[in-house]
Amino acid sequence: MGFNHRISPEKSHCSPEKAENPPENDENGVTFTIEPSQDEASDSFESEKALVSTAENVDGFPTKPKKSVTMPISEETSESLCIKNTAMLKPSPSVHGNLENISSPRDWINGSLMNSEHTSFLDEAWENLNKSVVFYKGMPVGTLAALDPSAEALNYNQVFVRDFVPSGLAYLMKQVPEPEIVKNFLVKTLHLQGWEKRIDNFTLGEGVMPASFKVLYDSQRGKETLIADFGGSAIGRVAPVDSGFWWIVLLRAYTKCTRDHTLSEMPEMQRGMKLILNLCLSDGFNTFPTLLCADGCCMVDRRMGVYGYPIEIQALFFMALRCARQMLKPECGGKELMERIDKRMTALSYHIRTYFWLDHSQLNNIYCYRTEEYSHTAVNKFNVNPESIPDWVFDFMPLRGGYFIGNVSPARMDFRWFLVGNCIAILSSLATPEQATAIMDLLEERWEDLIGEMPLKIDYPALEGHQWRIVTGCDPKNTRWSYHNGGSWPVLLWLLTAACIKSGRPQIAKRAIELVEQRISKDGWPEYYDGKTGRYIGKQARKFQTWSIAGYLVAKMMIENPSNLLIIALEEDKKIAKPKLTRSVSWTC
């Protein structure tokens, strides 16, 4: 079902809300709660040049190059950028997880692989996903967070950047891709990035991407407006660090799927990437290549003790650097930025692979750490006291397997398991092949703990008692084994599936998908599940959560057609040296 067959936004049940007191419109009929930067208005979105891209037809032969003229991204001209391109990725023979040799069964191409039961299940998922589509000026620009008719909308009636990623991937991975909605989303969020962002009289960095946006409809004026949130309305008033990274990853996925390089090569898109990366690569006082972050800056958007250097952000940061490195052009300062990216990726990969990695052997080393070591010969470089190692780690860590721990900073190691960071580390090749294999081994060894009855745990274990009160601030939503505190999130299925396929262990993902299919439709596609094994629907979970639906669709399409992995995964960069995990000669235990 294509977007051009849907009803108009005014008549759709997911049409824009009516603004009771609409703000003043600008000359183009578009209003924001934030003011435009004067410098941005004068020199941004004005360059025009002809870009030529070569696509391939369905037989693999190059078509005649077509010229597409880029135009300034304003509220009137951005619609003209949304040109549908349905070029499909071709499967190739499979060779044990090599991204360039991943194949799909011939039955998938013929559309006969799935039985009738699975077909109806997928049809239901697609129907629910299509219902969540948000339109702006007649164009699809994103998907609502949830469409639960039994609960108050709150902020679930908005298009969240991180939430839209699995939705966008679902439309890109369709047998006949529908990239229009992804292109529109990328253009609209880029436009929002270009506005000055103020929260309580404080101006945020120029490159910050919105956490979310929504469409309001003024019935009196007959106009639609966009309202963006850059963290000022978030539960903890924290700007989203991950939004910009996900935007870059999705831009690369769009380019990879459609083979249309004209969008990413536009000066406006190039500038948007540079603004995001300049925020992260700016000089400061850090002695680590990792990115310092506050609690609530990522998918775990409430206080959960992830402040410092959370693995989710570090892995996303690395993946965004690699994606941007592939798309950036050397013109207009791009060459200098590319050199900074190369240096940062080398340092970041060494730091994460060395200091964040934990397996049985490394745990034993930390257990024997001495404190108060100085100079370059120190083994315990972060002065971590072995007494701070929680008891559960010793029972949790199997002899076979390992993972990247949640956080490393002075005198602190957060030993919790976080799925998003570990899976993205595999997809981006931040994890070495050996580490990726060990992460898969851990999942198999600790299946009941990390997968359970409803895949899958966002983190493990849950914070309880006094620790929960201190770390979460007595958060009533993040009680033990609920929500971000050990809750089970179906949306993470797509990340698990992608990581499993890339690691050559698709059977793990297949088993998890089968568990999801047993319940999620009957339960109404909830946002998350509670309990040690994910047996119960979350106490405050929304039904018909869009990214739960999209996450299942993406996982299903990747497991049935592994060539879809090429859209999102990255091959190992041979230029990045692997760390040598050796102990200092001064070490004694």
Secondary structure by P-SEA (a helix, b strand, c coil): cccccccccccccccbbbbccccccccccccccbbbbcccccccccbbbbbbbbbbccccccccbbbbbbcccccccccccccccbbbbbbccccccccccbbbcccccccccccaaaaaaaaaaaaaaaaacccccccccccccccccccccccccccccccaaaaaaaaaacccccaaaaaaaaaaaaaaaacccccccccccccccccbbbbbbcccccbbbbbbbccccccccccccaaaaaaaaaaaaaaaaaccccccccaaaaaaaaaaaaaaaccccccccbbbbcccccccccccccccccaaaaaaaaaaaaaaaaccccccaaaaaaaaaaaaaaaaaaaaaccccccaaaaaaaaaccccccccccccccccccccccaaaaaaccccccccccccccccccccccaaaaaaaaaaccccaaaaaaaaaaaaaaccccccccccccccccccaaaaaaaacccccccccccccbbbbccaaaaaaaaaaaaccaaaaaaaaaaaaacccccccccccccccccccccccccccaaaaaaaaaaaaaaacccccccccccccccbbbbcccccccccc
